[in-house]
Amino acid sequence: MEFLVLHRDRPGSLPLREELLEAHWAYMDRYEKELIARGPLFDPDGDALLGSVHLVELPDAAAARAFACDEPNYQAGAYRDVMVRRWGNALGRTMWEFPGDRAEGEFFCVLGLGQGAPVDPEPPADRDADLVAYGPLRSDDGAAWLGTAALLRAPDAAAARAVLSAEGYADVEVYAWTFGGRR
């Protein structure tokens, strides 16, 4: 099963995150084969670190919650909250298989949160070259649609937001995002 794990930073936690950077990377190294995509989240202008996102394939929801809560930054209190949602990899690839140039353009994480009838179940075909990851958010049992998550290249936050329909979501969050991993 695939999951989205989104950690949101506690205000003022950047020094703690910097102190724990190697511990975070060492923890993620243990999940190298399970990771689909990962990386830090920033405000839409890319100025302030706000959290991190991980798309990961794990056996079940309990394993996904353990992955989220055993992470060193979470254990140390750097995050104010964590969201764990079942996710579906509609592109069938990882960020390391992204066909575009990672050094070209700006990248964003877009989360459309909703409930009821699914919206945007398929990735937009006209954006394939810009999509790093795309798929539905679901309940733990997979029965209920809870939204859509995408990682993509776009000229700005408004263009990134446009990857999802204008209607059908209770809320849409847009973050600047960069490819994660050891530098």
Secondary structure as UniProt FT lines:
FT   STRAND          2..9
FT   TURN            11..12
FT   HELIX           14..19
FT   HELIX           21..29
FT   TURN            30..34
FT   STRAND          35..42
FT   TURN            44..45
FT   STRAND          49..57
FT   HELIX           61..70
FT   HELIX           72..76
FT   STRAND          79..87
FT   TURN            90..91
FT   HELIX           95..97
FT   TURN            102..103
FT   STRAND          106..113
FT   HELIX           125..130
FT   STRAND          131..138
FT   TURN            140..141
FT   STRAND          145..154
FT   HELIX           157..161
FT   TURN            162..163
FT   STRAND          171..177
//
